[in-house]
Amino acid sequence: MRPLLITLLTLAVSSTATVSQTRNTYEIYAIEYAKAPSPAPISQIAVGSTSRDSVNLWFYFWYLKGNNGSNILVDVGFIKDTLYQRMKDYERPDLALRPLHVDPDSITDVIITHAHGDHIDGIDLFKKAKVWMQRNEFTYFVVDAWQKGGNHLGLDKRDVEKIVRVNLEGRLHLVDGDSIEILPGIRAFIGSKHTFESQHLLVNTSKEPVLLASDDSWFYVNIDSLYSIPLTFDQPGYIRQLKRMRSLVPDINLIIPGHDPAVMSRFPKVADRIVRIR
């Protein structure tokens, strides 16, 4: 009996070690690449707030370095031209990766949280990556938004052409629904309806999970005070998802909003305009 017990314990320890070794985790970096030309009143970014303060609007995308060899971008920023010419301190997203020694052609995957131009327009900079997007977001973006009664606020026709081209190249992978593991250690959630089917991501790290809210929480004030943003198809739904986000991570400080300058001061700086989320 004793040898059998020892054998079972050995197998259990071996199995645990194997699981630990194969768990997919990521280093997460927030990269700031542009700033809005002027502040916005908090009342314009948090519905219901009575604050008279203003906030600056900064633009981010995120780099995820996997222990499995993956190099993943969450969103890809925009290409500065007439559409975004008023933005300050702009750096093209592929060049903004240089301090991390990341070559654009080494990016294995791009996850698009939603189809607004400041999140999808730079897709052409990463020509070898697989691209992941919610199916309903893709369909609305490419078709319904441009039909009578459709809502294409913040969308750009040239980005429609870009994502269709990615699809024709066989690089587009469509995600169907909520709480879906897009890639090992990265799970997508929907329901905020910032755009038709915007998504946010729960990402495994070597320690606690991190939730990349993107524009499913513009600022910390949204997630901290449960204020919806004005730009959503469903404000009650947006608030419900803010509440759920808070339940998905042990530490709500690891919910990362899409446009808050405070991201750059809350986490360790690794290079100019880049912090590691940890």
N, C-alpha and C positions, 0 to 999 in steps of 0.2 A: 504493500500500500504506500509505503514511504517513497520508494523510487517513482511510482506513478505520480504522486503529489509533486515531487520535485520536477518531473518532466512537464506537468501542466503549468507550473509556475514559470518554468523557463520559457515555454511557448508563449505565455501571456506577456512576459517582459519583452520577448523578441518581437511580438506583434505590436506592442506599444511603441517600441523603438522605431519600427518600420513606419508606422503611421506618422510619428513625429518627424522622421526624416523626409517623408514625401508630402508633408503639408505645404500647400502653396501659399507663400507670403510675399509681400511687396514692400519695398521702400517707396514712400510717397512724397513727391516734391510738388509744391505749388509754385507756379511760374507766373509772375506779373509782367505783362507785356505792353500795356497801354493804360492811359488814364482819361477819364472824361474831362472836358474843358472847364466844367464848373460844378460846384456842389448842388445837391438836390435836397429839398426839405424832407425830413423824416416822414412827414405826413404824406408825401408822394410815393414813398417806398414801403410804407407800413400802414395798411388801411385800419383806421381806428385810433391811431396814435395821436395824442394831443401835443406832442413835443414840438417846440419851435426851433429845435436844433436842425442843422443840415449835415449831410454826409457826403463824402467824396465817393465817386464811383470808379473802381479799378477793375481791370479786366485780367482774367486768369485762364490758364489751362493747367493740366496736371500730368506729371510724368510718373509712371509706375514701373519700377525696376523689380522684376520678379526673380525669386530664387530658382525658378524653373527655366531661366534664360529668356523670358519674355521681356520686351520693351514696349510698354503700352502708353498711349496718350489718351486721356479723357478730355475730349474736345480739342480743337485745333486752331482756335483764334480766327482772326480775320486778316485779309490782305488790305493794307491801307491804300485807298484811292479816294475817288470823289465821295464814295459812300461814307467813309470814316475819316475824311481829311481833317476834321476839327479835333481829333483825339491828340492828346499830348503824350510825349515820352514813348512813342511807339517803337517797338522792335519786332521785326517779322518773326513769327513763332519758330520757324526752323533755326533761325539764328539765335533766338533766346535760349535754345537748348545747349549752345556751345559750352557754357561754363560747366555743364555736367558731362562734357565729352560724348555727347550723343549725336550720332550721324543720322540725318533724316531717313536714310535708306535702311537703318537698323531697326526702325520702328516696326514691330511685328503686328500690332493691332491698334486701331483707333476706335474708341467708344464715343459716339455722339450722344450727348445727353438730350439735345433738342436742336431744332433746325434754324434757330435764329442765326443771323449772319456772323455775329461775334463768336459763335461756337462751332460753326461748320465751314465757314468760307475758306479757311486755310487747308482744306482737304487735299488740294492738288500738291501741297508741299511734301506729302508723304505717300509716294506713288506705289510703294511695295507693300503697304500695310493692308491687312484685312480690316474692314470697317463694319462696326456693329451699331445697329439702330433699331428702335422699336418699329415693328411692322406698321402699326396704326399711325405712327408719326410720319413714316416714309410715305404712306398712301395719302394722308392728308396734305402733306407738304408738296408732293408732286402733282396731285390731282385736285382734291376738293378745295384747297385754299384759294385756288384761282377761278373756281366756279362762282356763279352768282350766289351771293350770300356767304361766301367763304371769308375767312379771316386770314389775311396774309401780312398783318402788321408785324414788322421785324423780320420778315422773310424776304429773300432776294431771288429773282428769277434766274440769275446766273448760277446760284447755288443749286437750284433744281437741276440745271444742266450738268453740274459737276457730279451730283450724287447719282443721277441717271447714268452718267458715263462710268462711274465706279461700279454700278450694278452690271452694266454691259461688259465690263472687264472681268466679271466674276468675283469681285472682291467684297461685295456687300453681303452681309449676313443679317437677316431680320430676326428680331427677338419677339416672341409672342407672349406678352403679358407680364404679370406681377410675380415678384419673388423668384426670378429665374437666374440661375447661375450662368452668366454669359461666358465666362472663362473661369478656369479653376481658381477659387478663392475670391471671385468677384461676382456679387449678386445684385441684380437690378430690381428696382421697385418703381411702381408708377402710381398715378392717382392725383398728383398735384395739379395737373392740367395747366401748367404755365403756358405751354403750347398744347397742341391737341393730345399728345401722349409723351410729354417730357418724362425723363427717368432720372433717378438718383441711384448711387452705387454704394454698397457696403463692401469694403475691401479688407481682407485679412492682412495683418502685419505680424511681425514676430511677437508683438505684445497685444495690445487691445485693437479691436477692429476700428476702422475709420469710416465715416460716412461722408462721401463727397456729394453734397447737396446740389452743387451747381446752382442753377436758377430756381430750383425748388425751395431755396431759401436765399434770397438776395444778400441779406445782411444778418449779422448776429441778432439784431433786434427782432427780426422775424422769428427766428427759432427760439430765442429767449422769452419773448413776450407773446408768442403765438399770434402774430399779426400776419395776415395774408398780404401779398403784394397786389397791386391793382391789375397787373397784366396776367390774367389767368382766365380760363374758361369757367372755372368753378371755385369761387372763393371759399365756401364751406369745405369743399374737398381739399383745397390747399391747406387749410388749418388742420383738417383731420390727418393729413400726411405729415405736417410738422409734429403733431403729437406722436404719430407712429415712429418718426425718425428718432425722437427722444427715447423711445422704448427699445430701439435697435442697438444702441451702444451703451456700455457701462458709464461712459463719461461724455456728457453732451458737449463738452469743449472739443470733442473730436468729431463734431458735425461741422463740416467746412462749407461756408456759404460761397456763392458765386462771384460777389463783387465787393466784399468788405475789405478796406485797406488794413483792418486790424489783423487779418491773416498774417501779414508780413511782420507784425510785432509779437504775435502770440507763440511763434514757433522758431526753432533755431535757424539762423541764417547760414546758408552754405555758400552763397555767392550773391553778387548784387542782384536784387529782385527775385531771389529764389530762397525758399525756406523748405526744410524737411518737416513733414507732419509727423510728430511723434510725441 
